[in-house]
Amino acid sequence: MSPSSSPAPAPSAAVSPAYAERLGLPWWYWLAGLGLAGLLAAELWMGAAGLRSWLPFVLLLPATVAALWWLGRIRVAVGDGELWVDDAHLPVPFVADAVPLNAAGRREVLGTGSDPLAFVVQRPWVGGAVQVVLDDPADPTPFWVVSSRRPVELAAAIMAARDAA
């Protein structure tokens, strides 16, 4: 860099999302899963001798932790003009409406009111959800259904981001 050139502008700080949540598992799923894995490992441990007797514990317990982590890894966020659900993202200008759903509403939208083209990220251990109705003529997806522990806040954040865009 020459003395006469100006330094490059500093990168802007990451903007925090308007809404963010992780659809993690309840603590008792972890307790039950590890308990069942421990019981299965103990059953297998009793049938083997020597070094092979500890192999079920070495394999089953870490595999159970990995599976439980994988089940609760989904993140939902609204920020930078987009709705992010895990790796999928939706620009908020294409949102027509965001409807918060309780357990009964989610059951209806995913049951009798379902559409095979809908994008669904549903976690059974999360009671609420948000139905995001789309207004994009180029996209055959009529709506998204996303699980949320705070569906009213998520719907409000989506609509606020759409109105700001």
DSSP file with accessible surface (Angstrom, degrees, kcal/mol):
  #  RESIDUE AA STRUCTURE BP1 BP2  ACC     N-H-->O    O-->H-N    N-H-->O    O-->H-N    TCO  KAPPA ALPHA  PHI   PSI    X-CA   Y-CA   Z-CA
    1    1 A M              0   0  184      0, 0.0     5,-0.0     0, 0.0     0, 0.0   0.000 360.0 360.0 360.0 128.6    0.0    0.0    0.0
    2    2 A S    >   -     0   0   60      1,-0.1     3,-1.0     4,-0.1     0, 0.0  -0.437 360.0-116.0 -80.2 156.2    1.4    3.3   -1.0
    3    3 A P  T 3  S+     0   0  139      0, 0.0    -1,-0.1     0, 0.0     0, 0.0   0.781 113.4  55.0 -63.6 -23.8    1.5    6.2    1.5
    4    4 A S  T 3  S+     0   0  113      2,-0.1     2,-0.2     0, 0.0    -2,-0.0   0.686  90.0  88.4 -85.0 -17.7   -0.9    8.2   -0.8
    5    5 A S  S <  S-     0   0   51     -3,-1.0     0, 0.0     1,-0.1     0, 0.0  -0.546  79.2-120.9 -82.4 148.5   -3.6    5.6   -1.0
    6    6 A S        -     0   0  102     -2,-0.2    -4,-0.1     1,-0.1    -2,-0.1  -0.590  31.8-102.9 -86.3 148.4   -6.3    5.6    1.6
    7    7 A P        -     0   0   95      0, 0.0    -1,-0.1     0, 0.0     3,-0.1  -0.302  43.8 -93.7 -68.3 155.2   -6.9    2.5    3.6
    8    8 A A        -     0   0   87      1,-0.1     2,-0.0     3,-0.0     0, 0.0  -0.351  50.1 -96.0 -65.8 145.6   -9.8    0.1    2.8
    9    9 A P        -     0   0  120      0, 0.0    -1,-0.1     0, 0.0     3,-0.1  -0.358  44.1-103.7 -63.5 146.2  -13.0    0.8    4.7
   10   10 A A        -     0   0   89      1,-0.1     3,-0.1    -3,-0.1     2,-0.0  -0.439  41.0-102.7 -69.9 140.6  -13.5   -1.3    7.8
   11   11 A P        -     0   0  123      0, 0.0    -1,-0.1     0, 0.0     2,-0.1  -0.383  41.6-107.5 -64.2 142.5  -16.0   -4.1    7.4
   12   12 A S        -     0   0  112      1,-0.1     3,-0.1    -3,-0.1     2,-0.0  -0.404  37.8-100.8 -70.6 148.4  -19.3   -3.3    9.0
   13   13 A A        -     0   0   87      1,-0.1    -1,-0.1    -2,-0.1     2,-0.1  -0.343  47.7 -90.6 -67.1 148.5  -20.2   -5.2   12.1
   14   14 A A        -     0   0  101      1,-0.1     2,-0.4    -3,-0.1    -1,-0.1  -0.390  41.5-124.1 -62.6 131.7  -22.5   -8.1   11.7
   15   15 A V        -     0   0  101     -3,-0.1    -1,-0.1    -2,-0.1     3,-0.1  -0.655  23.8-123.6 -79.7 129.5  -26.1   -7.0   12.1
   16   16 A S        -     0   0   98     -2,-0.4    64,-0.2     1,-0.1    -1,-0.1  -0.492  33.0-104.7 -73.2 142.6  -27.9   -8.9   14.8
   17   17 A P        -     0   0   63      0, 0.0    62,-0.3     0, 0.0     3,-0.1  -0.302  14.8-129.3 -68.0 152.0  -31.0  -10.6   13.6
   18   18 A A  S    S+     0   0   79     60,-1.8     2,-0.3     1,-0.2    61,-0.2   0.786  96.2  12.5 -68.5 -28.0  -34.4   -9.2   14.5
   19   19 A Y  E    S+A   78   0A  11     59,-1.6    59,-2.4   138,-0.1     2,-0.3  -0.987  70.2 168.2-149.4 139.5  -35.5  -12.7   15.7
   20   20 A A  E     +A   77   0A  53     -2,-0.3     2,-0.3    57,-0.2    57,-0.2  -0.973   3.3 159.4-153.5 138.2  -33.5  -15.8   16.3
   21   21 A E  E     -A   76   0A  21     55,-2.5    55,-3.0    -2,-0.3     2,-0.5  -0.982  28.6-136.9-154.7 155.0  -34.2  -19.1   18.0
   22   22 A R  E     -A   75   0A  94     -2,-0.3     2,-1.7    53,-0.2    53,-0.2  -0.960  16.1-139.7-113.9 131.3  -32.8  -22.7   18.1
   23   23 A L        +     0   0    0     51,-2.9    51,-0.3    -2,-0.5   102,-0.1  -0.405  43.3 167.1 -89.1  61.6  -35.3  -25.5   18.0
   24   24 A G        -     0   0    8     -2,-1.7    49,-0.1    49,-0.1    45,-0.1  -0.197  38.4 -96.1 -74.1 166.4  -33.4  -27.6   20.5
   25   25 A L        -     0   0   19     43,-0.2    -1,-0.1     1,-0.1    47,-0.1  -0.504  41.5-101.7 -79.5 149.5  -34.6  -30.7   22.3
   26   26 A P    >>  -     0   0   29      0, 0.0     3,-1.2     0, 0.0     4,-1.1  -0.336  34.9-111.4 -64.3 155.7  -36.0  -30.5   25.8
   27   27 A W  H 3> S+     0   0  192      1,-0.3     4,-2.1     2,-0.2     3,-0.2   0.841 116.0  59.9 -61.2 -32.5  -33.7  -31.6   28.6
   28   28 A W  H 3> S+     0   0  137      1,-0.2     4,-2.7     2,-0.2    -1,-0.3   0.766  96.9  60.0 -74.0 -20.3  -35.7  -34.7   29.3
   29   29 A Y  H <> S+     0   0   69     -3,-1.2     4,-2.7     2,-0.2    -1,-0.2   0.908 107.3  47.6 -64.8 -41.1  -35.1  -36.0   25.7
   30   30 A W  H  X S+     0   0   72     -4,-1.1     4,-2.6    -3,-0.2     5,-0.3   0.926 113.0  47.7 -63.7 -45.2  -31.4  -35.9   26.5
   31   31 A L  H  X S+     0   0  116     -4,-2.1     4,-2.3     1,-0.2    -2,-0.2   0.943 115.8  43.7 -61.4 -47.8  -31.9  -37.7   29.8
   32   32 A A  H  X S+     0   0   51     -4,-2.7     4,-2.7     2,-0.2     5,-0.2   0.918 114.8  49.3 -65.8 -43.4  -34.2  -40.4   28.2
   33   33 A G  H  X S+     0   0   18     -4,-2.7     4,-2.3    -5,-0.2    -2,-0.2   0.932 114.6  43.0 -64.0 -45.5  -31.9  -40.9   25.2
   34   34 A L  H  X S+     0   0   64     -4,-2.6     4,-2.5    -5,-0.2    -1,-0.2   0.874 113.5  53.5 -69.2 -34.8  -28.7  -41.2   27.2
   35   35 A G  H  X S+     0   0   39     -4,-2.3     4,-2.4    -5,-0.3    -2,-0.2   0.930 111.0  45.2 -63.6 -45.2  -30.5  -43.4   29.7
   36   36 A L  H  X S+     0   0  119     -4,-2.7     4,-2.5     2,-0.2    -2,-0.2   0.903 113.3  50.0 -65.1 -41.3  -31.7  -45.8   27.0
   37   37 A A  H  X S+     0   0    7     -4,-2.3     4,-2.6    -5,-0.2    -2,-0.2   0.905 110.9  50.4 -63.4 -39.5  -28.3  -45.8   25.3
   38   38 A G  H  X S+     0   0   22     -4,-2.5     4,-2.4     2,-0.2    -2,-0.2   0.906 110.7  48.7 -64.6 -41.5  -26.7  -46.6   28.7
   39   39 A L  H  X S+     0   0  116     -4,-2.4     4,-2.2     2,-0.2    -2,-0.2   0.918 112.7  47.4 -64.2 -43.4  -29.1  -49.5   29.3
   40   40 A L  H  X S+     0   0   90     -4,-2.5     4,-2.2     2,-0.2     5,-0.2   0.925 112.2  49.9 -63.8 -42.0  -28.5  -50.9   25.8
   41   41 A A  H  X S+     0   0    0     -4,-2.6     4,-2.4     1,-0.2    16,-0.2   0.901 109.8  51.5 -63.7 -38.2  -24.7  -50.6   26.3
   42   42 A A  H  X S+     0   0   30     -4,-2.4     4,-1.8     2,-0.2    -1,-0.2   0.894 108.2  51.9 -65.8 -38.5  -25.0  -52.3   29.7
   43   43 A E  H  X S+     0   0  127     -4,-2.2     4,-0.6     1,-0.2    -1,-0.2   0.917 114.1  42.5 -62.2 -44.0  -26.9  -55.2   28.1
   44   44 A L  H >< S+     0   0   92     -4,-2.2     3,-0.7     1,-0.2     4,-0.3   0.841 108.9  60.0 -71.3 -32.3  -24.3  -55.6   25.4
   45   45 A W  H >< S+     0   0   99     -4,-2.4     3,-1.2     1,-0.2    -1,-0.2   0.877  99.7  56.7 -62.4 -37.3  -21.5  -55.2   28.0
   46   46 A M  H 3< S+     0   0  125     -4,-1.8    -1,-0.2     1,-0.2    -2,-0.2   0.747 104.0  53.8 -68.9 -21.4  -22.8  -58.2   30.0
   47   47 A G  T << S+     0   0   75     -3,-0.7     2,-0.3    -4,-0.6    -1,-0.2   0.445 103.9  60.6 -94.6   0.7  -22.5  -60.5   26.9
   48   48 A A    <   -     0   0   36     -3,-1.2     2,-0.3    -4,-0.3     5,-0.0  -0.859  64.3-147.4-127.0 162.5  -18.8  -59.8   26.1
   49   49 A A    >   +     0   0   71     -2,-0.3     3,-0.7     4,-0.0     4,-0.2  -0.865  56.7   2.4-125.5 159.7  -15.5  -60.2   27.8
   50   50 A G  G >  S-     0   0   56     -2,-0.3     3,-1.2     1,-0.2     4,-0.4  -0.319 122.6 -15.6  72.2-147.2  -12.2  -58.3   27.7
   51   51 A L  G >> S+     0   0  155      1,-0.3     3,-1.4     2,-0.2     4,-0.5   0.839 130.3  65.5 -64.7 -32.5  -11.8  -55.1   25.6
   52   52 A R  G X4 S+     0   0  172     -3,-0.7     3,-0.5     1,-0.3    -1,-0.3   0.722  86.6  72.5 -64.9 -17.9  -14.9  -55.8   23.6
   53   53 A S  G <4 S+     0   0   11     -3,-1.2     4,-0.3     1,-0.2    -1,-0.3   0.833  99.8  43.9 -68.6 -28.3  -17.0  -55.4   26.7
   54   54 A W  G <> S+     0   0  142     -3,-1.4     4,-2.0    -4,-0.4     3,-0.4   0.569  89.8  89.0 -92.1  -8.7  -16.5  -51.6   26.8
   55   55 A L  H <X S+     0   0   89     -4,-0.5     4,-2.3    -3,-0.5     5,-0.3   0.883  81.5  56.6 -58.5 -41.1  -17.0  -51.2   23.1
   56   56 A P  H  > S+     0   0   18      0, 0.0     4,-2.8     0, 0.0     5,-0.5   0.906 109.8  46.2 -59.1 -38.3  -20.8  -50.6   23.4
   57   57 A F  H  > S+     0   0   52     -3,-0.4     4,-1.1    -4,-0.3    -2,-0.2   0.910 112.4  50.2 -68.4 -40.3  -20.2  -47.7   25.8
   58   58 A V  H  < S+     0   0   93     -4,-2.0    -1,-0.2     1,-0.2    -3,-0.2   0.842 123.2  30.8 -68.4 -31.8  -17.6  -46.2   23.5
   59   59 A L  H  X S+     0   0  104     -4,-2.3     4,-1.6    -5,-0.2    -2,-0.2   0.891 120.0  45.7 -93.9 -46.1  -19.8  -46.4   20.5
   60   60 A L  H  X S+     0   0   45     -4,-2.8     4,-2.3    -5,-0.3     5,-0.2   0.897 109.2  50.8 -72.1 -42.6  -23.4  -46.0   21.7
   61   61 A L  H  X S+     0   0   57     -4,-1.1     4,-2.3    -5,-0.5     5,-0.2   0.958 114.7  41.8 -66.0 -47.7  -23.1  -43.1   24.1
   62   62 A P  H  > S+     0   0   77      0, 0.0     4,-2.6     0, 0.0    -1,-0.2   0.901 114.5  53.1 -65.0 -35.1  -21.3  -40.7   21.6
   63   63 A A  H  X S+     0   0   57     -4,-1.6     4,-2.4     2,-0.2    -2,-0.2   0.902 109.7  48.9 -65.0 -37.2  -23.6  -41.8   18.8
   64   64 A T  H  X S+     0   0   27     -4,-2.3     4,-2.7     2,-0.2     5,-0.2   0.920 110.5  49.6 -67.8 -43.5  -26.6  -41.0   20.9
   65   65 A V  H  X S+     0   0   64     -4,-2.3     4,-2.5     1,-0.2    -2,-0.2   0.932 112.2  48.9 -60.6 -42.8  -25.2  -37.6   21.8
   66   66 A A  H  X S+     0   0   57     -4,-2.6     4,-2.4     1,-0.2    -2,-0.2   0.913 112.2  48.1 -64.0 -42.0  -24.5  -36.9   18.1
   67   67 A A  H  X S+     0   0   53     -4,-2.4     4,-2.1     2,-0.2    -2,-0.2   0.917 112.7  47.6 -66.1 -42.4  -28.0  -38.0   17.1
   68   68 A L  H  X S+     0   0   17     -4,-2.7     4,-1.3     2,-0.2   -43,-0.2   0.903 112.7  49.1 -66.4 -39.3  -29.6  -35.8   19.8
   69   69 A W  H  < S+     0   0  141     -4,-2.5     3,-0.4    -5,-0.2    -2,-0.2   0.929 110.2  51.8 -62.8 -44.0  -27.5  -32.8   18.8
   70   70 A W  H >< S+     0   0  135     -4,-2.4     3,-1.1     1,-0.2     4,-0.2   0.888 106.7  53.5 -62.4 -38.6  -28.5  -33.3   15.2
   71   71 A L  H 3< S+     0   0   66     -4,-2.1     3,-0.3     1,-0.2    -1,-0.2   0.823 114.8  40.8 -65.8 -30.7  -32.2  -33.4   16.0
   72   72 A G  T 3< S+     0   0    1     -4,-1.3    -1,-0.2    -3,-0.4    -2,-0.2   0.133  86.6  98.0-105.0  22.2  -32.0  -30.1   17.8
   73   73 A R    <   +     0   0   59     -3,-1.1    -1,-0.2   -49,-0.1   -49,-0.1   0.650  48.5 116.6 -85.8 -14.8  -29.7  -28.2   15.5
   74   74 A I        -     0   0    4    -51,-0.3   -51,-2.9    -3,-0.3     2,-0.4  -0.310  45.1-164.7 -65.1 131.7  -32.3  -26.3   13.5
   75   75 A R  E     -A   22   0A 152    -53,-0.2    11,-2.9   -52,-0.1     2,-0.4  -0.943   6.3-161.4-117.1 140.4  -32.1  -22.5   13.8
   76   76 A V  E     +AB  21  85A   0    -55,-3.0   -55,-2.5    -2,-0.4     2,-0.3  -0.982  21.2 163.3-120.4 130.0  -34.8  -20.0   12.8
   77   77 A A  E     -AB  20  84A  23      7,-2.6     7,-3.7    -2,-0.4     2,-0.5  -0.995  28.9-155.1-148.5 149.7  -33.8  -16.3   12.2
   78   78 A V  E     +AB  19  83A   0    -59,-2.4   -60,-1.8    -2,-0.3   -59,-1.6  -0.996  44.5 116.5-123.6 122.0  -35.2  -13.2   10.6
   79   79 A G  E >   + B   0  82A  15      3,-2.3     3,-1.4    -2,-0.5    -2,-0.1  -0.936  54.8  30.9-177.9 156.5  -32.6  -10.6    9.6
   80   80 A D  T 3  S-     0   0  126     -2,-0.3     3,-0.1     1,-0.3    -1,-0.0   0.844 128.3 -58.1  54.9  33.4  -31.0   -8.8    6.7
   81   81 A G  T 3  S+     0   0   31      1,-0.2    11,-2.2    10,-0.1     2,-0.3   0.696 117.2  97.4  75.9  19.0  -34.4   -8.9    4.8
   82   82 A E  E <   -BC  79  91A  45     -3,-1.4    -3,-2.3     9,-0.3     2,-0.6  -0.983  66.9-134.1-140.2 151.5  -34.6  -12.7    4.9
   83   83 A L  E     -BC  78  90A   1      7,-2.8     7,-2.3    -2,-0.3     2,-0.5  -0.928  28.4-161.5 -99.5 120.8  -36.2  -15.5    6.9
   84   84 A W  E     +BC  77  89A  93     -7,-3.7    -7,-2.6    -2,-0.6     2,-0.4  -0.925  16.5 176.3-108.0 128.8  -33.6  -18.2    7.5
   85   85 A V  E >  S-BC  76  88A   1      3,-2.8     3,-2.1    -2,-0.5     2,-0.3  -0.923  70.3 -57.7-129.7 102.7  -34.7  -21.8    8.5
   86   86 A D  T 3  S-     0   0   56    -11,-2.9    -9,-0.0    -2,-0.4   -12,-0.0  -0.454 121.5 -19.4  57.0-117.2  -31.6  -23.9    8.8
   87   87 A D  T 3  S+     0   0  134     -2,-0.3    -1,-0.3    -3,-0.1     2,-0.2   0.607 121.0  92.1 -93.0 -14.1  -30.0  -23.6    5.3
   88   88 A A  E <   -C   85   0A  29     -3,-2.1    -3,-2.8     2,-0.0     2,-0.4  -0.582  55.4-172.9 -82.1 143.9  -33.1  -22.4    3.5
   89   89 A H  E     -C   84   0A  91     -2,-0.2    -5,-0.2    -5,-0.2    -2,-0.0  -0.992  12.0-162.7-139.8 148.1  -33.8  -18.7    3.2
   90   90 A L  E     -C   83   0A   9     -7,-2.3    -7,-2.8    -2,-0.4     2,-0.2  -0.987  23.9-126.8-130.3 119.2  -36.7  -16.7    2.0
   91   91 A P  E >   -C   82   0A  43      0, 0.0     3,-1.7     0, 0.0    -9,-0.3  -0.512  22.5-134.3 -64.2 130.1  -36.5  -13.0    1.0
   92   92 A V  G >  S+     0   0    0    -11,-2.2     3,-1.9     1,-0.3   -10,-0.1   0.707  96.2  74.8 -66.7 -19.4  -39.2  -11.2    3.0
   93   93 A P  G 3  S+     0   0   84      0, 0.0    -1,-0.3     0, 0.0   -11,-0.1   0.771  93.4  57.4 -62.3 -19.0  -40.5   -9.1    0.0
   94   94 A F  G <  S+     0   0   79     -3,-1.7    41,-3.2    40,-0.1     2,-0.5   0.389  83.4 105.9 -89.0   4.0  -42.1  -12.4   -1.2
   95   95 A V  E <   +D  134   0B   4     -3,-1.9    39,-0.2    39,-0.2     3,-0.1  -0.745  41.7 178.6 -88.2 124.7  -44.1  -12.8    2.1
   96   96 A A  E     -     0   0B  41     37,-3.1     2,-0.3    -2,-0.5    38,-0.2   0.836  69.5 -14.7 -88.0 -40.0  -47.8  -12.1    1.8
   97   97 A D  E     -D  133   0B  74     36,-1.5    36,-2.6     2,-0.0     2,-0.4  -0.988  50.6-145.7-160.3 155.7  -48.7  -12.9    5.4
   98   98 A A  E     -D  132   0B   8     -2,-0.3    34,-0.2    34,-0.2    61,-0.1  -0.984  19.3-168.1-129.8 117.7  -47.3  -14.6    8.5
   99   99 A V  E     -D  131   0B  48     32,-3.1    32,-2.8    -2,-0.4     2,-0.2  -0.928  15.7-138.2-113.1 116.9  -49.8  -16.4   10.7
  100  100 A P  E     -D  130   0B  57      0, 0.0     2,-0.4     0, 0.0    30,-0.2  -0.523  24.3-160.4 -71.7 139.2  -48.9  -17.7   14.2
  101  101 A L  E     -D  129   0B  18     28,-3.6    28,-2.2    -2,-0.2     2,-0.1  -0.966  10.6-150.4-123.8 137.9  -50.3  -21.1   14.9
  102  102 A N     >  -     0   0  107     -2,-0.4     4,-2.7    26,-0.2     5,-0.2  -0.252  50.3 -81.0 -86.5-172.6  -50.9  -22.9   18.1
  103  103 A A  H  > S+     0   0   39      1,-0.2     4,-2.3     2,-0.2     5,-0.1   0.905 132.3  47.6 -60.9 -41.6  -50.7  -26.8   18.3
  104  104 A A  H  > S+     0   0   50      2,-0.2     4,-2.1     1,-0.2    -1,-0.2   0.911 112.9  48.6 -67.5 -41.3  -54.2  -27.2   17.0
  105  105 A G  H  > S+     0   0   19      2,-0.2     4,-2.6     1,-0.2    -2,-0.2   0.898 111.3  49.9 -64.6 -40.6  -53.7  -24.7   14.1
  106  106 A R  H  X S+     0   0   29     -4,-2.7     4,-2.5     2,-0.2     5,-0.2   0.923 108.7  52.8 -63.3 -41.4  -50.4  -26.4   13.2
  107  107 A R  H  X S+     0   0  159     -4,-2.3     4,-0.9    -5,-0.2    -2,-0.2   0.905 111.6  46.2 -61.3 -40.8  -52.2  -29.8   13.2
  108  108 A E  H  <>S+     0   0  124     -4,-2.1     5,-2.8     2,-0.2     3,-0.3   0.926 112.7  48.5 -68.6 -43.7  -54.8  -28.5   10.8
  109  109 A V  H  <5S+     0   0   15     -4,-2.6    -2,-0.2     1,-0.2    -1,-0.2   0.878 118.8  39.9 -65.8 -35.3  -52.3  -26.8    8.4
  110  110 A L  H  <5S+     0   0   52     -4,-2.5    -1,-0.2    -5,-0.2    -2,-0.2   0.571 125.7  37.2 -89.5  -8.6  -50.2  -29.9    8.3
  111  111 A G  T ><5S-     0   0   39     -4,-0.9     3,-1.5    -3,-0.3    -3,-0.2   0.588 131.6  -1.3-104.9-100.7  -53.2  -32.3    8.2
  112  112 A T  T 3 5S+     0   0  129      1,-0.3    -3,-0.2    -5,-0.2    -4,-0.1   0.789 135.3  48.7 -68.9 -28.1  -56.4  -31.5    6.3
  113  113 A G  T 3 <S+     0   0   41     -5,-2.8    -1,-0.3    -6,-0.2    -4,-0.1   0.223  87.3 124.8 -95.6  16.9  -55.2  -28.0    5.1
  114  114 A S    <   -     0   0   67     -3,-1.5    -4,-0.1    -6,-0.2    -5,-0.0  -0.269  45.7-154.8 -79.7 162.8  -51.8  -29.3    3.9
  115  115 A D    >   -     0   0   59     -6,-0.1     3,-1.9    28,-0.1    28,-0.1  -0.999  18.2-136.3-133.4 131.7  -50.4  -28.8    0.4
  116  116 A P  T 3  S+     0   0  129      0, 0.0    -1,-0.1     0, 0.0    25,-0.0   0.714 105.3  55.2 -64.4 -17.4  -47.8  -31.2   -1.0
  117  117 A L  T 3  S+     0   0   99     23,-0.1    26,-0.1     2,-0.1     2,-0.1   0.460  83.0 114.7 -92.2  -2.2  -45.8  -28.3   -2.4
  118  118 A A    <   -     0   0   19     -3,-1.9     2,-0.6    23,-0.2    26,-0.2  -0.373  68.4-125.6 -69.6 147.7  -45.5  -26.5    1.0
  119  119 A F  E     -e  144   0B  65     24,-2.0    26,-2.6    -2,-0.1     2,-0.5  -0.857  35.2-173.2 -92.9 120.1  -42.1  -26.1    2.6
  120  120 A V  E     +e  145   0B  63     -2,-0.6     2,-0.5    24,-0.2    26,-0.2  -0.971  25.9 174.2-126.1 126.8  -42.3  -27.6    6.1
  121  121 A V  E     +e  146   0B  18     24,-2.8    26,-2.5    -2,-0.5     2,-0.4  -0.898  27.2 167.8-123.6  97.0  -39.8  -27.6    9.0
  122  122 A Q        -     0   0   59     -2,-0.5     7,-0.1    24,-0.2    -2,-0.1  -0.944  22.8-168.4-120.1 131.9  -41.7  -29.2   11.8
  123  123 A R    >   -     0   0   48     -2,-0.4     3,-1.9     3,-0.2    25,-0.1  -0.983  16.0-148.3-118.0 121.0  -40.4  -30.4   15.1
  124  124 A P  T 3  S+     0   0   87      0, 0.0    -1,-0.1     0, 0.0    -2,-0.0   0.761  95.9  58.9 -63.8 -23.7  -42.9  -32.5   17.2
  125  125 A W  T 3  S+     0   0   42   -102,-0.1     2,-0.6    -3,-0.0  -101,-0.0   0.507  92.3  78.4 -85.1  -1.5  -41.5  -31.3   20.5
  126  126 A V    <   -     0   0    1     -3,-1.9    -3,-0.2     1,-0.1    23,-0.1  -0.932  67.4-160.1-107.7 121.2  -42.2  -27.7   19.6
  127  127 A G        +     0   0   43     -2,-0.6   -21,-0.2    20,-0.1    -1,-0.1   0.878  64.8  54.2 -71.8 -40.5  -45.9  -26.8   20.1
  128  128 A G        +     0   0   10     20,-0.5    20,-1.8   -22,-0.1     2,-0.3  -0.358  57.3 177.5 -95.7 172.4  -46.3  -23.6   18.0
  129  129 A A  E     -DF 101 147B   0    -28,-2.2   -28,-3.6    18,-0.3     2,-0.4  -0.963  22.6-127.8-159.4 170.8  -45.5  -22.8   14.4
  130  130 A V  E     -DF 100 146B   0     16,-2.3    16,-2.4    -2,-0.3     2,-0.6  -0.999  11.9-148.8-129.7 131.1  -45.8  -20.0   11.9
  131  131 A Q  E     -DF  99 145B  37    -32,-2.8   -32,-3.1    -2,-0.4     2,-0.7  -0.909  12.9-161.7 -97.8 119.2  -47.4  -20.3    8.5
  132  132 A V  E     -DF  98 144B   0     12,-3.1    12,-2.4    -2,-0.6     2,-0.4  -0.899   7.2-152.5-105.2 107.4  -45.7  -17.9    6.0
  133  133 A V  E     -DF  97 143B  49    -36,-2.6   -37,-3.1    -2,-0.7   -36,-1.5  -0.682  15.2-141.2 -83.2 131.5  -47.9  -17.4    3.0
  134  134 A L  E     -D   95   0B  20      8,-2.2   -39,-0.2    -2,-0.4     2,-0.2  -0.652  19.1-165.8 -99.6 152.0  -45.9  -16.6   -0.1
  135  135 A D        +     0   0  114    -41,-3.2   -40,-0.1    -2,-0.3     8,-0.0  -0.641  46.6 122.3-130.8  69.9  -46.7  -14.1   -2.9
  136  136 A D    >   -     0   0   40      3,-0.3     3,-1.6     5,-0.2    -2,-0.1  -0.910  42.7-164.4-134.6 104.9  -44.2  -15.2   -5.6
  137  137 A P  T 3  S+     0   0  133      0, 0.0    -1,-0.1     0, 0.0    -3,-0.0   0.771  91.4  56.4 -62.8 -22.6  -45.7  -16.1   -9.0
  138  138 A A  T 3  S+     0   0   89      1,-0.0    -2,-0.0     2,-0.0     0, 0.0   0.603  97.2  73.4 -83.9 -10.1  -42.4  -17.8  -10.1
  139  139 A D    <   -     0   0   53     -3,-1.6    -3,-0.3     1,-0.1    -1,-0.0  -0.902  63.8-158.2-109.8 124.7  -42.4  -20.1   -7.0
  140  140 A P        +     0   0   94      0, 0.0    -1,-0.1     0, 0.0   -23,-0.1   0.634  65.5 105.6 -75.7  -9.0  -44.8  -23.1   -6.9
  141  141 A T        -     0   0   30      1,-0.2    -5,-0.2    -5,-0.1   -23,-0.2  -0.574  53.4-167.2 -73.8 118.6  -44.5  -23.2   -3.1
  142  142 A P        -     0   0   39      0, 0.0    -8,-2.2     0, 0.0     2,-0.3   0.855  62.4 -15.1 -77.3 -33.9  -47.7  -21.8   -1.6
  143  143 A F  E     - F   0 133B  20    -10,-0.2   -24,-2.0   -28,-0.1     2,-0.4  -0.987  55.2-125.0-161.5 162.9  -46.5  -21.4    2.0
  144  144 A W  E     -eF 119 132B  18    -12,-2.4   -12,-3.1    -2,-0.3     2,-0.5  -0.913  14.7-159.1-109.9 144.4  -43.9  -22.3    4.6
  145  145 A V  E     +eF 120 131B   0    -26,-2.6   -24,-2.8    -2,-0.4     2,-0.4  -0.990  16.6 179.8-122.9 119.3  -44.7  -23.9    7.9
  146  146 A V  E     -eF 121 130B   2    -16,-2.4   -16,-2.3    -2,-0.5   -24,-0.2  -0.981  25.9-125.4-125.2 126.2  -41.9  -23.4   10.5
  147  147 A S  E     + F   0 129B   0    -26,-2.5     2,-0.3    -2,-0.4   -18,-0.3  -0.404  36.3 170.7 -65.2 145.7  -42.0  -24.6   14.1
  148  148 A S        -     0   0    0    -20,-1.8   -20,-0.5   -25,-0.1     4,-0.1  -0.962  40.4-148.1-157.8 139.8  -41.4  -22.0   16.7
  149  149 A R  S    S+     0   0  109     -2,-0.3   -20,-0.1     1,-0.3    -1,-0.1   0.709 107.8  36.9 -76.9 -22.3  -41.6  -21.8   20.5
  150  150 A R  S  > S+     0   0   98      1,-0.1     4,-2.2   -22,-0.1    -1,-0.3  -0.606  71.0 163.8-127.2  70.6  -42.6  -18.1   20.1
  151  151 A P  H  > S+     0   0   23      0, 0.0     4,-2.6     0, 0.0     5,-0.2   0.848  73.5  54.5 -63.7 -33.7  -44.8  -18.0   17.0
  152  152 A V  H  > S+     0   0  102      1,-0.2     4,-2.3     2,-0.2     5,-0.2   0.937 111.3  45.4 -65.5 -43.6  -46.3  -14.6   17.7
  153  153 A E  H  > S+     0   0  106      2,-0.2     4,-2.3     1,-0.2    -1,-0.2   0.896 113.6  49.7 -66.0 -40.2  -42.9  -13.0   18.0
  154  154 A L  H  X S+     0   0    1     -4,-2.2     4,-2.4     2,-0.2    -2,-0.2   0.940 111.7  47.7 -65.0 -45.2  -41.6  -14.8   14.8
  155  155 A A  H  X S+     0   0    6     -4,-2.6     4,-2.5     1,-0.2     5,-0.2   0.916 112.5  49.7 -61.9 -41.7  -44.6  -13.7   12.8
  156  156 A A  H  X S+     0   0   59     -4,-2.3     4,-2.6    -5,-0.2    -1,-0.2   0.898 110.5  50.1 -64.8 -39.8  -44.3  -10.1   14.0
  157  157 A A  H  X S+     0   0   13     -4,-2.3     4,-2.4     2,-0.2    -2,-0.2   0.900 110.9  49.5 -66.4 -39.0  -40.6  -10.1   13.1
  158  158 A I  H  X S+     0   0    0     -4,-2.4     4,-2.4     2,-0.2    -2,-0.2   0.944 113.7  45.0 -63.8 -46.3  -41.3  -11.5    9.6
  159  159 A M  H  X S+     0   0   36     -4,-2.5     4,-2.6     1,-0.2    -2,-0.2   0.896 113.0  50.8 -67.6 -37.4  -44.0   -8.9    9.0
  160  160 A A  H  X S+     0   0   59     -4,-2.6     4,-1.8     2,-0.2    -1,-0.2   0.910 111.4  48.1 -65.5 -40.8  -41.8   -6.1   10.4
  161  161 A A  H  X S+     0   0   20     -4,-2.4     4,-1.2     2,-0.2    -2,-0.2   0.890 112.0  49.8 -66.5 -38.4  -38.9   -7.1    8.1
  162  162 A R  H  < S+     0   0   71     -4,-2.4     3,-0.3     1,-0.2    -2,-0.2   0.923 111.5  48.0 -65.3 -43.4  -41.3   -7.3    5.1
  163  163 A D  H  < S+     0   0  110     -4,-2.6    -1,-0.2     1,-0.2    -2,-0.2   0.828 111.8  50.5 -67.1 -29.7  -42.7   -3.8    5.8
  164  164 A A  H  <        0   0   90     -4,-1.8    -1,-0.2    -5,-0.2    -2,-0.2   0.730 360.0 360.0 -78.5 -22.7  -39.1   -2.4    6.3
  165  165 A A     <        0   0   86     -4,-1.2    -3,-0.0    -3,-0.3   -84,-0.0  -0.233 360.0 360.0 -79.1 360.0  -37.9   -3.9    2.9
